[in-house]
Amino acid sequence: MVFGRACPHAATGTPGTMGEGAMTPVDELDLVLQLPLFDGLEPESGRRLLGPSLHCEAQAGVNLFQQGERPEYLHVLIEGAVELRCVDPTGHEVVVEVVRPVDCFILAAVVTDAPYLMTARTLEHSRLLLIPAGHLREELYRQPALSLVLLGSLARHYRALVRQIKDLKLRTSAERVGAFLLCLALDQGGATTVELPYRKRVLADRMGMTPENLSRAFARLRECGVQNQGSHVVIEDLERLAEYCRMDTAIDRVEAALRVPAQQVLPDSSESVPPSRAQGTTDT
Amino acid sequence: MVFGRACPHAATGTPGTMGEGAMTPVDELDLVLQLPLFDGLEPESGRRLLGPSLHCEAQAGVNLFQQGERPEYLHVLIEGAVELRCVDPTGHEVVVEVVRPVDCFILAAVVTDAPYLMTARTLEHSRLLLIPAGHLREELYRQPALSLVLLGSLARHYRALVRQIKDLKLRTSAERVGAFLLCLALDQGGATTVELPYRKRVLADRMGMTPENLSRAFARLRECGVQNQGSHVVIEDLERLAEYCRMDTAIDRVEAALRVPAQQVLPDSSESVPPSRAQGTTDT
């Protein structure tokens, strides 16, 4: 068991790293395996997957990997926050995603051994598990259940990007911020007071706007009852905001978890589509 | 073998459908299985997967499914073109992806049985295979190799969306069109004359711009040696265009295929990361 091995980011001398990662008790490993991310894995399979993981801590502002590198690890964020940025050859940067615990990044590159398309940087002090990429791919061949877990995770990430593209192409800046706030509120069971999960610079970056544009967006949102003071936002009327943002709450919300449904018990026949289902469907 | 069953889109009476799908010879099924999409599947496994598929033909302008519906089939496009659109509650629409043969859509919804986030519409007369979603998920449990094939396919789609978000957030309209043309040229081995793969209305939609903006973008591209007449584009100097678009050709190009690499022969040990690899990597 090498869980708790030193963080490779310490070894590279990246500025701002915290040095050796602390040993992680086996209890914590069990805790990690109970997370939605690994739901569907037998405990024994999970321990086998995480066995050679490294435990890593990093301060804010540390690059965990660079766009263009080949993936060495699947990064699992346990605590903290990480931003995934695209950089162009002239040095312009843009945030594509902000990862919050507990989630993994970037699965698509790791499973296919393709170069990272994004650079990962910690936004705050973070704790991570690093699953060696080669080990993960080996386990994919050994454990069919694992590939189903990862298919679900990758599907969720894919769908989050579809929503972001919809946001970028269909909504104004103010509508985009409004939709983001509404998702936060709905995730908290319909709360009318929400805390912004990260600083406004990061929020602006994530929304693809300048800090000035973000301020203008908040100013516009005041007209439909959204009050903002610092990191604190009060939404007077969720429905009014949803209408303003042209939200379809049934499909605009990012899923907390997605998985391949458990195997259905079906007759072993090639006639697996009852005629009634071959008529197309409108059930939503 | 019900391959060649009638197209469900005919049964629903969707305007513009072509009625019954033609029977597909078994030869063609074997041909389909040789496609990169199914690479990695044993012929027997592939035939088992495609066995209950429906063969479907549709004219241009047919909705194959609607955003919000639960997926009944994995659609595999054999011939033609299909656009995937997001629609907001007020009826505004935007193209997220244009699918070209041979590719499948939308895997993320089908494997997780989550509602479609996009509406699929044929752009031209198209031929499709429809793999029943329930059957596909059953086969995922029966055939571990299939989930690896689908992980590769989903990873490729995920990465295409990352590139699109980068495009939308980092590039101007003209740079976006330039990058698109450059990818076309590179896909043809560095050709300096390319044909636009779809009409300009669709291209504008796909780029997230109006037809007028697209014309202005082409006008701007003339300054760096891009001549456009109808569907025909001549690029004088690929490098000059790449510089103008701030392309990083190593990572900006959409991969034609991505797969989970074949299992490596590694010593069966939890020490699967040699110390030299735990130092981080800079090899690109």
Interface residues (C-beta under 8 A of the other chain):
Chain A: M1 V2 R5 A6 P8 H9 A11 T12 T14 G51 P52 L54 F65 Q66 Q67 G68 E69 R70 E72 C86 D88 P89 T90 H92 V94 V96 L107 A108 A109 V111 T112 D113 A114 P115 L117 M118 P132 G134 H135 R137 E138 L140 Y141 P144 S147 L148 L150 L151 G152 L154 A155 R156 H157 Y158 R159 L161 V162 R163 Q164 I165 K166 L168 K169 L170 G208 R246 M247 D248 A250 I251 E255 L258 R259 V260 P261 Q263 Q264 L266 S270 E271 S272 V273 R277 A278 Q279 G280 T281 T282 D283 T284
Chain B: M1 V2 R5 A6 P8 H9 A11 T12 T14 G51 P52 L54 F65 Q66 Q67 G68 E69 R70 E72 C86 D88 P89 T90 H92 V94 V96 L107 A108 A109 V111 T112 D113 A114 P115 L117 M118 P132 G134 H135 R137 E138 L140 Y141 P144 S147 L148 L150 L151 G152 L154 A155 R156 H157 Y158 R159 L161 V162 R163 Q164 I165 K166 L168 K169 L170 G208 R246 M247 D248 A250 I251 E255 L258 R259 V260 P261 Q263 Q264 L266 S270 E271 S272 V273 R277 A278 Q279 G280 T281 T282 D283 T284
